[in-house]
Amino acid sequence: MEKQNLNTRKLTIEKTKDSSLLSDFSCGIESIDDFIHSELQSYVDMGNCQLFLVRENSVIVAMYCLDNLNLYISEMTKSKMREGAKPMPQKDLDPDDFYWLKPFFDSVEITYLAVDKSKQHNHIGSFIIEYILKEIAADNNNICDFVAVRALKCNGYSAIPFYKKCGFYAAEEEQAERNLFMYRVVIR
Amino acid sequence: MLGIDSKELPVVKGRYATNARKAVKRAHTGQLNASDKKTMTRSAKILEEFVVVKE
């Protein structure tokens, strides 16, 4: 039995198809809150994503959605991977390997991730990302090499610094006021 | 679909952190730069802050 830190916080994660449970949830970013409260349910109903709620002491502190994605990785990014300047999948890959000819790569996309305003800056968002990566790495049925996000940029807000801090790298060239696809390699 | 549905015992803190460090060392020796190492160290620390119980 491993030692447990007394300060360790206990979270529960549940999968749901009912976004109305988020009626009191607010991350403080208007566009995201509007989406969660008005459009998210239809996305879930259409099977466009799987919705997960994160609770602490029965209170919803965060939500996230996952989906499968064919991640586009630009030639420049692939070149940097081959040079070792950006992380690449753990495969015995030759620089000229067929693997690199693909424009798209199987990935799990974190389509939405939001932490309640009152619980931000508590590492919950970072933890969710690490948790997702850990779960995918442990899933023998999942062979994807990447976890991807489309980091939001709007109205002066940018999620890119957060994802960079969480170890994500740009999968394409960054452009002003445009969402940026970023990736992290799944380590198995 | 994503392997996140299955019920299992609570994730024990620290175990993944150790495995992650070993995996990084094993798989990326010579390829990780300082920034990557910092990220992995941070990841391990973050994972130790919470325990997840699936419902």
Boltz contact constraints between the chains, C-beta under 6 A:
constraints:
  - contact:
      token1: [A, 2]
      token2: [B, 12]
      max_distance: 6.0
  - contact:
      token1: [A, 2]
      token2: [B, 14]
      max_distance: 6.0
  - contact:
      token1: [A, 8]
      token2: [B, 13]
      max_distance: 6.0
  - contact:
      token1: [A, 8]
      token2: [B, 51]
      max_distance: 6.0
  - contact:
      token1: [A, 9]
      token2: [B, 50]
      max_distance: 6.0
  - contact:
      token1: [A, 10]
      token2: [B, 51]
      max_distance: 6.0
  - contact:
      token1: [A, 11]
      token2: [B, 50]
      max_distance: 6.0
  - contact:
      token1: [A, 11]
      token2: [B, 52]
      max_distance: 6.0
  - contact:
      token1: [A, 12]
      token2: [B, 53]
      max_distance: 6.0
  - contact:
      token1: [A, 12]
      token2: [B, 55]
      max_distance: 6.0
  - contact:
      token1: [A, 13]
      token2: [B, 52]
      max_distance: 6.0
  - contact:
      token1: [A, 13]
      token2: [B, 54]
      max_distance: 6.0
  - contact:
      token1: [A, 14]
      token2: [B, 55]
      max_distance: 6.0
  - contact:
      token1: [A, 66]
      token2: [B, 2]
      max_distance: 6.0
  - contact:
      token1: [A, 84]
      token2: [B, 31]
      max_distance: 6.0
  - contact:
      token1: [A, 90]
      token2: [B, 27]
      max_distance: 6.0
  - contact:
      token1: [A, 123]
      token2: [B, 46]
      max_distance: 6.0
  - contact:
      token1: [A, 123]
      token2: [B, 49]
      max_distance: 6.0
  - contact:
      token1: [A, 126]
      token2: [B, 46]
      max_distance: 6.0
  - contact:
      token1: [A, 127]
      token2: [B, 46]
      max_distance: 6.0
  - contact:
      token1: [A, 127]
      token2: [B, 50]
      max_distance: 6.0
  - contact:
      token1: [A, 130]
      token2: [B, 43]
      max_distance: 6.0
  - contact:
      token1: [A, 130]
      token2: [B, 46]
      max_distance: 6.0
  - contact:
      token1: [A, 130]
      token2: [B, 47]
      max_distance: 6.0
  - contact:
      token1: [A, 134]
      token2: [B, 16]
      max_distance: 6.0
  - contact:
      token1: [A, 135]
      token2: [B, 4]
      max_distance: 6.0
  - contact:
      token1: [A, 139]
      token2: [B, 3]
      max_distance: 6.0
  - contact:
      token1: [A, 141]
      token2: [B, 3]
      max_distance: 6.0
  - contact:
      token1: [A, 142]
      token2: [B, 3]
      max_distance: 6.0
  - contact:
      token1: [A, 167]
      token2: [B, 39]
      max_distance: 6.0
  - contact:
      token1: [A, 187]
      token2: [B, 23]
      max_distance: 6.0
